[in-house]
Amino acid sequence: MQYMYHFTSKENWKKIQTSGKLIPKTTIEWVYESKDFTERTKSICPQRKYTVGFPEPCHKGWVEYGVWDEIFRLIKAEVILKIKLPENSKGFVREHVSITPKRMKEKYGEDVYFQAYSGKIPVRDPKIKESLVKYYNSAVPLAKYKGNFIVPEIWIPEEIPLENIEQIPFLR
């Protein structure tokens, strides 16, 4: 995999241009509950901050499993960036399918993950924990990822220099 795509706000894109780099800002979730994660997962995902993206600007799995619309509902996605991935990146890919609206509705009759994400039910709801732990422990090192996930999510810990970032037309 050579590229990933990352959504951000117009304001953040200007900050990236000014600073000359994209700095990872997304905190890895399990810093609060490491007991639920395998040693393998902990070794693959040791950093605290990452930039998160997708393998394509409008990935079929993200659309089919109902996550695409949620992205636009939950974050300020105004700009899409095509990012050249660093050689020998310490990044990883997760299978997001277990916590998608489609899978949650199949399993529980409603989308409990996004209810928790939006504060309508507690984040520690037992309905969510099993699926969330499965998602966390699905991590595969970027270098070993074979393109076989239904809803792949790329996590990169390295700073990305501006020359490896291109704003592309926004597709929705």
Backbone hydrogen bonds, N-H to C=O, Kabsch-Sander energy under -0.5 kcal/mol:
donor,donor_aa,acceptor,acceptor_aa,energy
4,M,83,I,-1.9
5,Y,54,F,-2.7
6,H,81,L,-2.2
8,T,79,V,-2.2
13,W,9,S,-2.2
14,K,10,K,-2.0
15,K,11,E,-1.7
16,I,12,N,-2.4
17,Q,13,W,-2.3
18,T,14,K,-2.4
19,S,15,K,-2.6
20,G,16,I,-1.9
21,K,16,I,-0.9
22,L,160,I,-2.9
23,I,21,K,-0.6
25,K,50,Y,-1.1
26,T,50,Y,-2.7
27,T,25,K,-0.5
28,I,48,R,-1.8
31,V,28,I,-1.1
32,Y,29,E,-1.2
36,D,33,E,-1.8
37,F,34,S,-1.7
42,K,38,T,-2.4
43,S,39,E,-2.2
44,I,40,R,-1.8
45,C,41,T,-2.1
50,Y,26,T,-2.1
51,T,156,I,-2.6
53,G,154,I,-2.5
54,F,5,Y,-2.2
59,H,56,E,-0.7
63,V,59,H,-1.7
64,E,60,K,-3.2
65,Y,61,G,-2.2
66,G,63,V,-1.6
67,V,62,W,-1.5
68,W,62,W,-2.3
70,E,66,G,-0.6
71,I,67,V,-2.1
72,F,68,W,-1.3
73,R,69,D,-1.3
74,L,70,E,-2.5
75,I,71,I,-2.4
77,A,75,I,-1.6
78,E,8,T,-2.2
78,E,76,K,-1.0
79,V,8,T,-2.5
80,I,168,I,-0.6
81,L,6,H,-2.7
82,K,166,E,-3.5
83,I,4,M,-3.3
83,I,81,L,-0.6
84,K,82,K,-0.5
84,K,164,N,-2.9
85,L,2,Q,-3.1
85,L,83,I,-0.6
89,S,86,P,-1.2
92,F,155,W,-2.2
93,V,140,V,-2.7
94,R,153,E,-2.7
96,H,94,R,-0.8
96,H,151,V,-2.6
99,I,96,H,-1.8
100,T,97,V,-1.6
102,K,65,Y,-1.9
104,M,100,T,-2.6
105,K,101,P,-2.4
106,E,102,K,-2.1
107,K,103,R,-2.2
108,Y,104,M,-3.2
109,G,105,K,-1.7
110,E,104,M,-0.7
112,V,110,E,-1.6
115,Q,111,D,-1.1
116,A,112,V,-2.1
117,Y,113,Y,-2.6
118,S,114,F,-1.8
119,G,116,A,-1.5
120,K,115,Q,-2.8
121,I,115,Q,-0.9
125,D,122,P,-1.7
128,I,125,D,-1.7
129,K,125,D,-1.4
130,E,126,P,-0.9
131,S,127,K,-0.5
132,L,128,I,-2.8
133,V,129,K,-2.9
134,K,130,E,-1.9
135,Y,131,S,-2.2
136,Y,132,L,-2.8
137,N,133,V,-2.6
138,S,135,Y,-1.3
139,A,136,Y,-1.2
140,V,93,V,-2.2
142,L,91,G,-2.4
144,K,141,P,-1.7
145,Y,141,P,-0.8
145,Y,142,L,-1.0
153,E,94,R,-2.1
154,I,53,G,-2.6
155,W,92,F,-3.0
156,I,51,T,-2.6
160,I,22,L,-2.3
162,L,20,G,-2.5
164,N,161,P,-2.4
165,I,162,L,-2.1
166,E,82,K,-2.2
168,I,80,I,-2.3
